[in-house]
Amino acid sequence: MIITRATEYAIRAVLFMASQTRGEIVLKKDICREQDITPAFLTKILQPLIKLGIVGSHRGVGGGFFLMKDPSEVTLLDVIKAEEGPLYLNLCLADETHCERELYCPVNKVWHEARTQLIEVLSRYSFAQLCEMGKTCKDPVAGLVNKLDSPHQ
């Protein structure tokens, strides 16, 4: 299973917005430039997120996008589901009436377990957490210093 390019770009755009000041309108041209997304494609991929109230838009000269929810309230799973729809690894999970072998097929149980674990992992990571992880990734020395200075480590 590979997520679509649209979903990848939506994740990058939301992550970029999450790294900005809360409620700040991020200019469309800035998102496009920083994330290497064409303006028309950005508008298209953010539409499902706007419909769900995750992202807001502002039209006009200073037009752009902003997160309507706090980054700690938006997970990777939220964005992936908005772009891709429900996650299913196999047709038998999408329509359980479709699978006549469900009761005795050992693979069906594996598909259920794998799907459950994938959903758990994707829902565990909020965009606030991803922003923090990105800060450490961008400046590994500062991340190491912060860990060494922390009294909890």
Residue frames relative to the residue before (quaternion, step in Angstrom):
aa qw qx qy qz dx dy dz
M 1.0000 0.0000 0.0000 0.0000 0.00 0.00 0.00
I 0.0247 -0.7772 0.6284 -0.0222 3.55 -0.86 1.02
I 0.3981 -0.6992 0.5307 0.2666 3.57 -0.84 0.93
T 0.5701 -0.6153 0.4237 0.3419 3.56 -1.15 0.60
R 0.6525 -0.4942 0.4050 0.4073 3.51 -1.33 0.32
A 0.6138 0.5576 -0.3436 0.4407 3.59 1.04 -0.76
T 0.6644 0.4928 -0.3030 0.4732 3.58 0.95 -0.85
E 0.6252 0.5309 -0.3316 0.4663 3.59 0.97 -0.81
Y 0.6809 0.4746 -0.2862 0.4788 3.59 0.90 -0.91
A 0.6222 0.5312 -0.3450 0.4601 3.60 1.01 -0.73
I 0.6368 0.5151 -0.3225 0.4744 3.59 0.98 -0.82
R 0.6666 0.4981 -0.3043 0.4637 3.59 0.90 -0.89
A 0.6596 0.5066 -0.3097 0.4609 3.59 0.96 -0.84
V 0.6580 0.4896 -0.3102 0.4807 3.60 0.94 -0.85
L 0.6355 0.5228 -0.3301 0.4625 3.58 0.96 -0.79
F 0.6425 0.5109 -0.3188 0.4739 3.58 0.99 -0.81
M 0.6658 0.4864 -0.3040 0.4772 3.61 0.91 -0.87
A 0.6454 0.5329 -0.3166 0.4463 3.58 1.03 -0.78
S 0.6661 0.5040 -0.3045 0.4578 3.58 1.14 -0.54
Q 0.5972 0.5525 -0.3546 0.4608 3.60 1.30 -0.12
T 0.6829 -0.4470 0.3679 0.4455 3.57 -1.31 0.11
R 0.5600 -0.6386 0.4184 0.3217 3.57 -0.89 1.00
G 0.8266 0.2070 -0.1887 0.4882 3.56 -0.91 1.00
E 0.5190 0.6486 -0.4089 0.3779 3.58 1.26 -0.18
I 0.3915 -0.6876 0.5545 0.2579 3.56 -0.98 0.86
V 0.2037 -0.7664 0.6016 0.0961 3.53 -0.76 1.11
L 0.4540 -0.7101 0.4651 0.2708 3.55 -0.63 1.12
K 0.5816 -0.6086 0.4299 0.3264 3.51 -1.02 0.92
K 0.6671 0.5147 -0.3062 0.4432 3.58 0.91 -0.92
D 0.6382 0.5247 -0.3319 0.4551 3.60 1.10 -0.65
I 0.6312 0.5079 -0.3306 0.4841 3.58 0.99 -0.81
C 0.6658 0.5157 -0.3032 0.4459 3.57 0.87 -0.97
R 0.6759 0.4911 -0.2917 0.4657 3.57 0.91 -0.93
E 0.7218 0.4625 -0.2573 0.4459 3.59 0.77 -1.02
Q 0.7759 0.3342 -0.1669 0.5084 3.57 1.05 -0.75
D 0.3878 -0.7554 0.4539 0.2700 3.59 1.31 0.09
I 0.4207 0.6552 -0.4857 0.3972 3.52 0.84 1.16
T 0.4505 -0.6702 0.5050 0.3046 3.59 -0.95 0.77
P 0.6189 -0.5863 0.3720 0.3673 3.61 -1.06 0.70
A 0.6673 0.4974 -0.3150 0.4562 3.60 0.89 -0.88
F 0.6656 0.4964 -0.3053 0.4662 3.58 0.96 -0.83
L 0.6141 0.5474 -0.3542 0.4447 3.61 1.00 -0.76
T 0.6584 0.5056 -0.3133 0.4612 3.58 0.86 -0.92
K 0.6601 0.5174 -0.3047 0.4513 3.56 0.94 -0.88
I 0.7304 0.4441 -0.2669 0.4450 3.60 0.75 -0.97
L 0.6699 0.4941 -0.3159 0.4554 3.60 1.12 -0.46
Q 0.4635 0.7067 -0.4368 0.3083 3.63 1.20 -0.28
P 0.6723 0.4738 -0.3317 0.4620 3.68 0.80 -0.80
L 0.6547 0.5094 -0.3102 0.4645 3.59 1.07 -0.70
I 0.6097 0.5262 -0.3397 0.4858 3.57 1.15 -0.60
K 0.6436 0.5359 -0.3157 0.4460 3.58 0.95 -0.90
L 0.7213 0.4367 -0.2378 0.4821 3.57 1.04 -0.80
G 0.5031 -0.6821 0.4100 0.3370 3.60 1.26 -0.04
I 0.4341 0.6773 -0.4757 0.3556 3.58 1.18 0.48
V 0.7757 0.1731 -0.0618 0.6037 3.55 1.03 -0.91
G 0.1971 -0.7470 0.6214 0.1302 3.54 -1.18 0.66
S 0.2152 -0.7752 0.5767 0.1423 3.57 -1.19 0.40
H 0.1502 -0.7544 0.6345 0.0753 3.50 -1.26 0.59
R 0.2555 -0.7914 0.5414 0.1232 3.55 -0.63 1.16
G 0.6116 0.5810 -0.4174 0.3380 3.51 -1.33 0.22
V 0.8046 -0.3066 0.2131 0.4617 3.51 -1.38 -0.18
G 0.7626 0.2968 -0.1712 0.5486 3.59 0.89 -0.88
G 0.2526 0.8332 -0.4621 0.1686 3.53 1.22 0.53
G 0.2099 0.7626 -0.5930 0.1509 3.47 -1.18 0.63
F 0.5154 -0.6211 0.5000 0.3140 3.49 -1.25 -0.50
F 0.0407 -0.7803 0.6234 0.0281 3.54 -1.28 0.39
L 0.5077 -0.6153 0.4974 0.3411 3.53 -1.23 0.43
M 0.3144 -0.7488 0.5552 0.1797 3.55 -0.85 0.97
K 0.7215 0.3492 -0.2161 0.5576 3.56 1.18 -0.54
D 0.5836 -0.5411 0.4627 0.3905 3.52 -1.24 0.40
P 0.5679 -0.6245 0.4077 0.3482 3.64 -0.92 0.80
S 0.6196 0.5449 -0.3500 0.4435 3.59 1.15 -0.49
E 0.6863 0.4774 -0.2715 0.4769 3.58 1.27 -0.34
V 0.6726 0.4446 -0.2866 0.5175 3.60 1.29 -0.04
T 0.1532 -0.8076 0.5668 0.0556 3.56 -0.73 1.09
L 0.6691 -0.4533 0.3956 0.4363 3.51 -1.34 0.16
L 0.6252 0.5458 -0.3386 0.4433 3.57 1.00 -0.80
D 0.6214 0.5554 -0.3443 0.4323 3.61 0.96 -0.81
V 0.7023 0.4570 -0.2705 0.4740 3.58 0.85 -0.96
I 0.6507 0.5114 -0.3251 0.4576 3.58 0.92 -0.83
K 0.6704 0.4845 -0.3054 0.4718 3.61 0.91 -0.85
A 0.6207 0.5388 -0.3472 0.4515 3.60 1.03 -0.71
E 0.7377 0.4206 -0.2227 0.4788 3.57 0.95 -0.86
E 0.7993 0.3303 -0.1398 0.4823 3.57 0.87 -0.97
G 0.4528 -0.6294 0.4914 0.3966 3.57 1.12 -0.65
P 0.7659 -0.3402 0.2417 0.4891 3.59 -1.25 -0.18
L 0.4238 -0.7020 0.5163 0.2469 3.57 -1.13 0.70
Y 0.0925 0.7562 -0.6416 0.0890 3.54 -0.78 1.08
L 0.3323 -0.7533 0.5337 0.1934 3.55 -0.95 0.81
N 0.7887 0.0933 -0.0196 0.6073 3.54 1.22 -0.51
L 0.6414 -0.5463 0.3819 0.3800 3.55 -1.16 0.56
C 0.6284 0.5546 -0.3500 0.4184 3.59 1.02 -0.70
L 0.6504 0.4836 -0.3269 0.4861 3.63 1.16 -0.37
A 0.6338 0.5451 -0.3255 0.4417 3.55 1.11 -0.64
D 0.7908 0.0387 0.0117 0.6107 3.54 1.02 -0.80
E 0.2379 -0.8304 0.4888 0.1219 3.53 0.09 1.33
T 0.6004 0.5373 -0.3745 0.4588 3.61 1.17 -0.35
H 0.5660 0.6145 -0.3680 0.4082 3.57 1.27 -0.38
C 0.7253 0.4379 -0.2358 0.4759 3.57 1.03 -0.81
E 0.2225 -0.7915 0.5608 0.0979 3.54 -0.56 1.19
R 0.6746 0.5054 -0.2749 0.4626 3.56 1.29 -0.28
E 0.3497 0.7978 -0.4501 0.1968 3.58 1.30 -0.09
L 0.6822 0.5258 -0.2969 0.4123 3.59 0.86 -0.91
Y 0.8127 0.2258 -0.1164 0.5244 3.60 1.04 -0.63
C 0.5360 0.6242 -0.4103 0.3934 3.60 1.23 0.04
P 0.3515 -0.7620 0.5007 0.2123 3.61 -0.53 1.10
V 0.6107 0.5653 -0.3559 0.4252 3.61 1.12 -0.54
N 0.5654 0.6083 -0.3795 0.4079 3.60 1.11 -0.64
K 0.6515 0.5112 -0.3065 0.4693 3.57 0.98 -0.83
V 0.6350 0.5177 -0.3210 0.4750 3.59 1.06 -0.74
W 0.6300 0.5239 -0.3383 0.4628 3.60 0.96 -0.83
H 0.6457 0.5208 -0.3170 0.4597 3.59 0.94 -0.87
E 0.6757 0.4934 -0.2939 0.4621 3.58 0.88 -0.95
A 0.6639 0.5062 -0.3041 0.4587 3.59 0.90 -0.92
R 0.6493 0.5089 -0.3124 0.4710 3.58 0.96 -0.87
T 0.6497 0.5236 -0.3136 0.4532 3.58 0.90 -0.92
Q 0.6893 0.4739 -0.2849 0.4681 3.58 0.89 -0.90
L 0.6226 0.5328 -0.3409 0.4608 3.59 1.01 -0.74
I 0.6583 0.5016 -0.2996 0.4746 3.57 0.93 -0.91
E 0.6413 0.5270 -0.3251 0.4531 3.59 0.96 -0.82
V 0.6753 0.4889 -0.3006 0.4632 3.60 0.88 -0.91
L 0.6930 0.4794 -0.2893 0.4541 3.60 0.81 -0.96
S 0.6854 0.4663 -0.2903 0.4781 3.60 1.05 -0.64
R 0.5712 0.6085 -0.3669 0.4108 3.59 1.25 -0.28
Y 0.7454 0.4053 -0.2123 0.4849 3.61 1.09 -0.62
S 0.1780 -0.7702 0.6074 0.0786 3.54 -0.58 1.22
F 0.6148 -0.5525 0.4075 0.3883 3.55 -1.25 0.30
A 0.5560 0.5643 -0.3992 0.4616 3.61 1.18 -0.37
Q 0.6613 0.4916 -0.3018 0.4794 3.58 0.95 -0.87
L 0.6533 0.5175 -0.3177 0.4522 3.58 0.94 -0.85
C 0.6178 0.5293 -0.3428 0.4697 3.60 1.06 -0.71
E 0.6497 0.5041 -0.3135 0.4749 3.58 0.95 -0.84
M 0.6464 0.5119 -0.3144 0.4704 3.56 0.97 -0.84
G 0.6447 0.5353 -0.3068 0.4512 3.57 1.06 -0.78
K 0.6104 0.5436 -0.3500 0.4576 3.58 1.07 -0.69
T 0.6557 0.4936 -0.3041 0.4836 3.55 0.98 -0.82
C 0.6629 0.5101 -0.3050 0.4553 3.57 0.98 -0.82
K 0.6685 0.5080 -0.3081 0.4474 3.60 0.96 -0.83
D 0.7969 0.1277 -0.0411 0.5890 3.57 1.03 -0.76
P 0.1554 -0.8478 0.4986 0.0921 3.57 0.35 1.23
V 0.6147 0.5448 -0.3603 0.4423 3.61 1.06 -0.63
A 0.6629 0.4869 -0.3067 0.4790 3.61 0.91 -0.89
G 0.6285 0.5343 -0.3351 0.4553 3.58 1.01 -0.75
L 0.6560 0.4976 -0.3034 0.4796 3.57 1.01 -0.81
V 0.6367 0.5231 -0.3231 0.4654 3.59 0.98 -0.86
N 0.6473 0.5158 -0.3221 0.4595 3.60 0.93 -0.88
K 0.6609 0.5001 -0.3134 0.4636 3.59 0.95 -0.80
L 0.6741 0.4976 -0.2952 0.4592 3.58 0.98 -0.83
D 0.6804 0.4919 -0.2789 0.4661 3.58 1.09 -0.74
S 0.5764 0.6157 -0.3753 0.3844 3.57 1.18 -0.51
P 0.4160 -0.7235 0.4884 0.2548 3.60 -0.81 0.96
H 0.6320 0.5555 -0.3261 0.4309 3.61 1.24 -0.33
Q 0.6107 0.5745 -0.3535 0.4147 3.59 1.20 -0.22
